[in-house]
Amino acid sequence: MSESEQTERFQVSANAESDTKTTVETRGFEFVVDEPAPLGGTDDGPNPVEYLLGAWAGCLNVVAHTVAEEYAFELEDVQVDLEGELNPARFLGLSDDPRAGYQEIEVTISVDTDADEATLEEWAAEVEERCPVGDNVQNATPATVDVETV
């Protein structure tokens, strides 16, 4: 099997601590997902859509450094800012419109580097193209949701 044909499987297991608070475990790590008080939570951790933005930011950082190394330039500093708005009406069962998720997400990657503008433009396109989380956010990904009784 060639390197480009290899796959990695990732898995999380989550347990409801309350109506809004979830404890998630993966690879020996544990983190809390919760809603802020205005959405009925106890604010014990970021909410799911904040984790989505954070996951994308973390992925962009890794890919940015990987691609910069391939392009043979140094990144002295990388800051990734993501922001989006969503309307909770569908999530709360108040409306069928708009869709439940972010309507748009703005991503800004600020870098301290000596790379020239042309190289940075090419690098940025490559980073966006190769980021797995960004790929999942920007493209439809088939998913199945099964319900089991315990």
N, C-alpha and C positions, 0 to 999 in steps of 0.2 A: 504494500500500500504506500503510495507516495505521500509526502508531507502535506500536499494540498488536499488529500482525500481523508486525512485523519480527522476525527471529530472528538470533541470533549463533551461530556454530559455534566450538567450542573443541576443541583436539586436543593430545594428548601422544604422544610416542614414547619408549619405554623399552627399554633394553638391559641384559641380564643381565651383571653383572660377576662374579658367583659364584652359588652355590646360593641365597643369601639377599640379596645386595646388588644393587640395581637403580639405574641412572642414568636419570633421566627428564628429557626436554627438552620445553620448550614456550615459544613466543614468544621465543626467544633466552635463556631462563633454563634452568638446569640444577639439579637437586637429587637427593640420594641417598636411597633408601629401603633400610633394612636392619633386620634383627632384632637384638634384644639377645642377648648371649652365652648366656643360659639357653635361648633358642629356636634356638640353632645359628648365630647371626649374629656379625658382628664389631663391631656397635654403632656403625657409621659414620654413622648417621642415624636419624631416627624410623622406626618400622615403619609398615606401611600403615594399620593401624587408628588409630594416633596421628595420621597425616596426615588421616584422615577427620575426627577430632575437631577438629584444627586448621583444616581447611577450613571446617567448620561455624562455628567461633568467628570466623574471619575474615569469613565471609559475614554472620553476625549483626551484627558491628561495622559493616560497610558499610550494611546495611539499617537498623540502629538510628539511625545518623546521618542517613540519607536521610529516614526517616519523622519524626524529630525536627524536621528543617528544615521539612517539610510541616506539622507541627503547631505550628510557630513557637515552639519552646522550645530552650534551649541544653543540650547535654550537655557538662559540664565534664570528665567522666571516664567511661569505660566499661570494665568488666572482664567478660570472659566466661569462665566456668569450665565445663568439660564433663568428665564422668566416667562410665565404663561398665565393666562386667565382661563378659568372654567366656570361655568354656571352650575351650581349644585342642584338645580331644579329636577333634572332627570334622576340623579342619584337619590334624591329625597322622594321620588315618586310623584312629584308635583306637576310634571310636564313630560311630553315625549320629545320636545325640542328645547334647546339644541342637544346635540349628542352629549354623552356623559363626560367625555374627556376634554383635554385642552383643545381649544379651537385653533391655537397657534402657539408656538414656543419660539422665543427669541434667544439665540445663542451668541454670546460674544466671547471670543478667545483673545486675551491680551497676552502678548509675549514680549520678553526682553531678549533680543537676539541681534546678532550682527549680520544676519542673512538679508540679502537685498529683496526689494519688493517683488520682483518677478519670481524668485525662488519661494518667497512666502506665499504667493498666490497659488503656485503649483502645490506646495506643501499643504496648504489649507484644504484644497480640493481633495487631495489624497487622504488627509485626516478624516474629512467628512465621509468619504467613500468607504473607508476601512473600519469605521467605528461600529462594532456589533450592536451596541445599545441604540445608537442613532439609526442604524439600519432597521431595527425592530420598531422604533418610534415612527420613522418616516415611510415604512412600507407595511403592507398587510402581511401578517404572519398567521398562518393557519394555527388554530388552537382548539382543543377540545376541553370541555368542562363536564366532568362526570360527577354525579352525586351518589354516595354510598351511605347506607345506614350502618351504624356501629353498635 
